[in-house]
Amino acid sequence: DTEVTQTPKHLVMGMTNKKSLKCEQHMGHRAMYWYKQKAKKPPELMFVYSYEKLSINESVPSRFSPECPNSSLLNLHLHALQPEDSALYLCASSQAGTGGYGYTFGSGTRLTVV
Amino acid sequence: RKEVEQDPGPFNVPEGATVAFNCTYSNSASQSFFWYRQDCRKEPKLLMSVYSSGNEDGRFTAQLNRASQYISLLIRDSKLSDSATYLCVVNRNNDYKLSFGAGTTVTVRA
């Protein structure tokens, strides 16, 4: 299995809703990532988990809350989002240690905040 | 100065043509280099890693010039399916973070 699976593929939520994005990989990768991508822009790093511990938080607002229940799963909990948070949210994973092998990306969740 | 800079294009080329473009990076200590391809409204997919000696994968050739701090991608015999945005990606310090260029858009026309 060489895939990163993200659900849901599309999500529309109101500013008062609580929702979660899910990501799963079975490649034995021990680093997992959340990225945000706006149209015609490169992906922006949000969070890095290494061996199930949060190792990087790129000053992301607290309305985004990551969680790594085990080595295969990564969640992103959303609460009280703003319309400007509408974007493609990408999960990625990489081999342990570094990004030196590149990432494998999931197909993303396209989020619209109304 | 941005860490990774790319010519945004677009590069509009006919089928069968050769197209090449570069990417420059600012951190001389950068360790690993990649080209990713991203289709419209899809996720980035690894096209190829870039090695010091240069490397080729079918119609795609990547080169690294550490002295001038740039990498290049050349596409030979362009196909319609090569139309995409090509992201230059650099791993700066052998840590977890990858730095992305803004992408170069290539459109291959029939």
Contacts between the chains, C-beta under 8 A, distances in Angstrom:
chain1	res1	chain2	res2	distance
A	31	B	96	5.7
A	33	B	96	7.5
A	41	B	102	7.0
A	42	B	87	6.2
A	42	B	100	3.7
A	42	B	101	6.5
A	42	B	102	5.4
A	42	B	103	6.2
A	43	B	44	6.8
A	43	B	100	5.7
A	45	B	97	6.2
A	45	B	98	7.8
A	48	B	96	4.8
A	48	B	97	7.3
A	50	B	96	6.5
A	55	B	96	6.7
A	56	B	96	6.4
A	56	B	97	7.0
A	88	B	41	7.6
A	88	B	43	7.9
A	90	B	43	5.8
A	90	B	44	7.7
A	94	B	96	7.3
A	98	B	32	7.9
A	98	B	91	6.8
A	98	B	94	4.9
A	98	B	95	6.1
A	98	B	96	6.4
A	99	B	32	7.1
A	99	B	91	4.6
A	99	B	94	8.0
A	99	B	95	6.8
A	99	B	96	5.1
A	99	B	97	6.3
A	99	B	98	4.8
A	100	B	31	6.0
A	100	B	32	4.3
A	100	B	91	5.3
A	100	B	94	5.5
A	101	B	32	7.6
A	101	B	49	8.0
A	102	B	32	7.4
A	102	B	34	5.0
A	102	B	36	7.9
A	102	B	46	5.0
A	102	B	49	6.3
A	102	B	89	7.3
A	102	B	98	7.6
A	103	B	46	7.5
A	103	B	98	6.5
A	104	B	46	7.2
A	105	B	43	4.2
A	105	B	44	5.4
A	105	B	45	7.0
A	106	B	43	6.3
A	107	B	42	6.9
A	107	B	43	5.0
A	108	B	42	7.8
A	108	B	43	5.1
A	110	B	41	7.6
